[in-house]
Amino acid sequence: MSRCPTAPWLLIAALGLAGCANKPKSVSQAPGDAPAAPVAVPQDVPTLEEAMAALDGEEPARAVALLGRFIASSPSSEDDLEAAYLGLAAAHEKLRDCNAALLTYDAYLRRFPEPEEPIIVWARQGACQAELGRFEASAASYRKIRDQPDQLPSIY
């Protein structure tokens, strides 16, 4: 019995072609079925007030969507943009998504390296980091607060 030598690339090519031949056929609509309604994607830019109302109204998922769209619209007011970042982080926290909240706080601090009240941001970061079991990072966040002048003695 003689063996026919087969190049490995030939075997791979044959398997690849066989895989392409087994592509699933496209699904067509059955006659008489109504076409599926397209999903509407909002194109308008929400106001900060509308987004914050969703957050205050215990609709954190809606607030995330609205605040994200608001931030992406590059608002001209730096104060509004700052409030939107903090609102977005708070909405993520309400959804118990500490990873997203931390990413938002990090983006906030990159955008506003010297915020008016950094202590609130550091405290929220520390809480999220602790929630995720990142205790060293949490301690470092709280240490930033401790190192600030004129803080309450209870945090020393």
TORKOLLUM-566900 format. One record per residue (C-alpha): x, y, z. Coordinates in steps of 0.05 Angstrom, whole numbers, padded with zeros to 5 digits, always signed. Layout:
// residues N
XYZ;...
END
This chain:
// residues 156
+00000+00000+00000;+00031+00065-00021;+00016+00132+00011;+00004+00193-00030;+00045+00250-00001;+00000+00308+00018;+00026+00377+00030;+00000+00405+00096;-00022+00470+00062;-00066+00430+00014;-00102+00399+00073;-00111+00466+00106;-00137+00497+00042;-00187+00440+00033;-00213+00449+00104;-00220+00523+00093;-00260+00513+00030;-00304+00463+00064;-00317+00513+00119;-00338+00566+00068;-00384+00517+00033;-00422+00506+00098;-00440+00579+00110;-00509+00587+00139;-00559+00609+00088;-00589+00678+00097;-00654+00681+00133;-00710+00708+00092;-00776+00736+00115;-00835+00690+00109;-00890+00713+00062;-00944+00753+00097;-00900+00772+00157;-00895+00845+00172;-00825+00873+00166;-00790+00885+00231;-00793+00958+00253;-00725+00991+00251;-00697+01011+00319;-00698+01086+00326;-00632+01116+00348;-00641+01185+00378;-00600+01237+00341;-00618+01298+00383;-00572+01322+00438;-00604+01318+00506;-00600+01376+00553;-00560+01370+00617;-00624+01384+00656;-00660+01326+00622;-00602+01279+00636;-00596+01300+00709;-00671+01293+00717;-00664+01221+00696;-00610+01211+00748;-00651+01245+00802;-00712+01206+00781;-00678+01140+00794;-00668+01123+00721;-00593+01112+00722;-00590+01072+00657;-00627+01127+00620;-00582+01178+00654;-00520+01141+00629;-00546+01144+00557;-00566+01217+00561;-00503+01240+00596;-00459+01201+00548;-00493+01234+00489;-00489+01302+00523;-00414+01294+00535;-00402+01268+00464;-00436+01331+00437;-00377+01373+00464;-00418+01424+00502;-00390+01494+00502;-00399+01505+00577;-00342+01476+00618;-00386+01478+00680;-00439+01436+00645;-00387+01388+00620;-00359+01380+00690;-00428+01368+00719;-00442+01317+00664;-00380+01276+00680;-00396+01275+00753;-00469+01256+00738;-00446+01201+00691;-00401+01172+00745;-00458+01175+00796;-00505+01140+00747;-00454+01084+00738;-00449+01078+00813;-00524+01073+00820;-00522+01016+00769;-00468+00984+00813;-00419+00988+00755;-00357+01010+00793;-00310+00996+00736;-00348+01045+00691;-00352+01095+00748;-00277+01092+00759;-00264+01101+00684;-00310+01162+00685;-00275+01191+00747;-00208+01180+00713;-00233+01215+00650;-00260+01271+00692;-00194+01282+00728;-00156+01281+00661;-00204+01333+00633;-00206+01374+00698;-00139+01363+00731;-00152+01414+00785;-00226+01409+00802;-00259+01455+00852;-00275+01397+00899;-00227+01340+00885;-00242+01309+00953;-00311+01285+00930;-00281+01252+00869;-00225+01218+00909;-00275+01194+00961;-00321+01165+00907;-00261+01133+00873;-00238+01103+00939;-00307+01074+00952;-00311+01043+00883;-00241+01015+00888;-00258+00984+00955;-00322+00955+00926;-00280+00920+00873;-00230+00894+00925;-00175+00942+00902;-00157+00960+00974;-00088+00990+00961;-00116+01036+00908;-00173+01054+00954;-00126+01071+01010;-00085+01115+00962;-00148+01152+00942;-00166+01166+01014;-00094+01185+01029;-00101+01241+00977;-00158+01268+01019;-00120+01263+01084;-00062+01301+01054;-00105+01361+01035;-00103+01422+01081;-00162+01439+01126;-00193+01371+01129;-00232+01343+01187;-00190+01309+01240;-00233+01247+01234;-00197+01226+01170;-00127+01230+01199;
END
